[in-house]
């Protein structure tokens, strides 16, 4: 049993401890119930007592904020032309209004995934603390939001990604509204994200996978083959339309451009990519099979959306059985190594794969020609064939 003098707000149901506390009468109008009951997810009395103290402290802090918000302005009777006492008001937009602004300004040419992600993250905050003016959220609430995400089992990288989204929504609204307030979610301590370095796929495995993909020559395998010798991101390749492909040019290539159904990650992602090796073969096979359709990969793309997540799940499941250490994105890492080993300069590598430019000087001029990029990609085929 839990002793009342140690933890008066604990009770036990089965082997699990719960926190229970009556909501004070003066702030009860902010809640839908008169009592708070929280499962502490532990059967250990010591852990339950410690957790209950933490919950109680956070509640006391939050309840104090509610009480202050409901107070009349101190000394309001001394104001010139003062009327009846007023309450603290805020001219800042609510969090849901901030989300609308963010989607309107930042959502131009963005995929539906962008809007779904932002909406999901903001709704998580609103569900926990309500839809309040953005300046009224506190740092303690931001910390409680972090704790809730961790409690749900989210990884440190997922928590960091969600916080980045919430911060971006609020920061944009603060800037657009000309507010002189801070973002409560800016300085919240987040668990350290330990990034695992993704391994590139070995060249012998690349050739083996390419051979199998071209032999099976269905839509999924041809998508893998296309990515393998172009270095494209999965969504870039999956969202291609036949209007993006030029097979009659002296140097067959893809004009990678944004579409309503699929945006590009960065400005530098818009580029011309020569077709060589397995990538060229996969396009030729698809051209014979699917040329009457608008899209190269109809399973994942239509006029409304390119479903990159679905493609990633399906292709990685197949690839893992053949290359346990790699995923689809590993081909992109491999491309960098393959071009390095062929002594291709970094500027051409960045232009082929659509990586951000590393210096101001790279932005000058029109860049490398299609012929130069074609020779660079051809050289990795020649280099490895003679290794």
Buried (B, 14 or more C-beta within 10 A) or exposed (E): EBEEEEBEBBBEEEEEBBBEBEBEEEBEEEEEEEEBEBEBEBEEBEEBBBBBBBBBEBBEEBBEBBEEBEEEEEEEEEEEEEEEEEEEEBEBBBBBBBBBBBBEEBBEEBBEBBBEBBBEBBBBBBEEBEBBBBBBBEBBBBBBBBEBBBEEEBEBBBBBBBBEBBBBBBBBBBEEBEBEBEBBBEEBEBBEEEEEEEEBBBBEBBBBBBEBBBEBBEBBBBBBBBBBBBBBBBBBBBBBBBEBBBBEBEBBBBBBBBBEBBBBBEEBBBBBBBBBBBBBBBBEBBEEEBEEEEBBBEBBBEEEBBBBEEBBEBBBEBBEEEBEEBBBBBBBBBBBBBBEBBEBEBBBBBBBBBBEBEEEEBEEEEBBEBEBBBBBBBBBBEBBEEE
